[in-house]
Amino acid sequence: NSGVVCLLRPLLLDVVPSIRQTTALALGRLADHDVELAEAVVKAGILPQLICSLPEENRYYKKAAAFVLRAIAKHSPQLAQAIVQCGALEMLVICLEDFDPGVKEGASWALGYIARHNPELSQAVVDAGAVPLLVLCIQEPEIALKRIAASTLSDISKHSPELAQAVVDAEAIAHLAQMIPNPDAKLKRQVLSALSQIAKHSVDLAELVVEAEIFPVVLTCLKDSDEYVKKNGATLIREIAKHTPELSQLIVNSGGIAAVIDCIGSSRGTVRLPGIMTLGYVAAHSENLSMAVIVSKGIPPLCLCLVEEHEDHIKAAAAWALGQIGRHTTEHARHVAVANVLPTLLDIFMDTRSSEDLKTKASRFKALKNILQKCTYLPALEPLLHEAPPSIIKHVIGQFSKVLPHDSKARRLFVTTGGLKKVQEIKAEPGSLLQEFINTINNCYPEEIVR
C-alpha cells in the first residue's frame, strides 16, 4: 500500500550486487505471501528487469531471482503463464547448468511450480529443454538438489502420457529407481511419487518402470517409518497393478500382496487408501488373482477398514475392494461372507450418517450386490433377511431361491431360524422378479408349512 514495489524496482538495476540480491529477496518474500501481492509484483513490470541480466549475475542473485519466480508461479496458472511469457524459462534452464548446487536447486524448484499447474505449462518447461538437465540434477551428490529435481520430474510427468514419455526419454526411470533404497525419507517420497506419476498413464509406461527392477526393493518402503514414504510406495504399486493381470501377477509373485496387506494393517487413515485400492485392482483382474488376495489373508484388514475408518471415501474404497474379491465365484463370495462382511456393509449402506454422495452410496450397494449374487453361504445371508432394505432384499431372496431347492439340510434350517416366516412377510409386486424368487422358495415346502 505504501508503493514499496515500485520503489524496489529500480534497485534491481543498482550497481551494488548486494543491493540487487537483497531487493530480489524482498520482492520474493512479498510475492510468496499471497496471490494479490504476487500480481502486484507482476503488474509493476518487475519480471523483465529481474531476468534481463541473470546469466551475468552472481550465485546469490540467481538464487534470489529463482525464489521470486517460484513465489509468483506457485499461486495460479495465470501467474505462472506470466513468468513463461516474459522469457523466464530460458533463464531458469541456464541456471540448471550453473556450477552452484543452490542455484540449480532454486531453478528446479521454480520450474516445478510452473509445471505443476497444467499440461500446457508443463509442456513449456519440457520445450525449454529442462528435462535432461533435471535428470542430471538427480545424479548430483547434494540430497536437497536431488529431492527438488525428482519432485519437478514428478510435476512434469503427472499431466499426460506424452509428458511422462518426455521424462522417460531422458532416461529418468533408471536413475530414479536406483534411489529407492536411499535412507533419506524426503528424497524417497519424491522418487516414489515421480515413478507413480510415470506408471499411472499406460501399460507401456508401467512396464518400463517395472523393468527398472523396482521389485522387490519398493516393498521395503511399505514398512518405512515415514508415513508419506509408505503412502507413495503403495501408490506406485497401485498404479502398476491397475493396468493388466500380468502386471498384477508380477506384484503377487514378488510378495507384493502380503506387503500391501501388512501396510494396511499397520497404518491408519489415508495412508491405507492406495493399499486398499491395490487389493481391489488385483482382485478385479481374475479369479486366480482374487484368490491370491484371499490366501494372503487380505479380507480381515479390509473389514477392519470398514469398521475403524471415519472417512467416507476410505470406507467406500474398502467396500469396493471387497466387492471385487467376492464377485468371481461362489467360493470367493463365501470367503468374504464368512468374514462377516455382509452385515457390516449393510450397516454402512443403511447408516444415515453415511455420506450422501451418491457415488459412494452406489459403490457400497454395488459391492454388496456383487458379493450377494455369488454368495451361496446361507448362514451369512440369514441375518440380512431381517435387516435389509427392499433394494437389497431382492438379491438375498434370489440367492436363497437358488440354494434351497437343492439342499434339504438348508431347507430345514431355513424354517427353524425363522427365515421362511420372514419370506412370507415380504410384500412383493405380483409378477416381479422378487415374487418369482419367493414362489420358488415356497415351492420347496409343503403347503401347510408355508401357511
Order of alpha helices (4+ residues) and beta strands (2+ residues): alpha-alpha-alpha-alpha-alpha-alpha-alpha-alpha-alpha-alpha-alpha-alpha-alpha-alpha-alpha-alpha-alpha-alpha-alpha-alpha-alpha-alpha-alpha-alpha-alpha-alpha-alpha-alpha-alpha-alpha-alpha
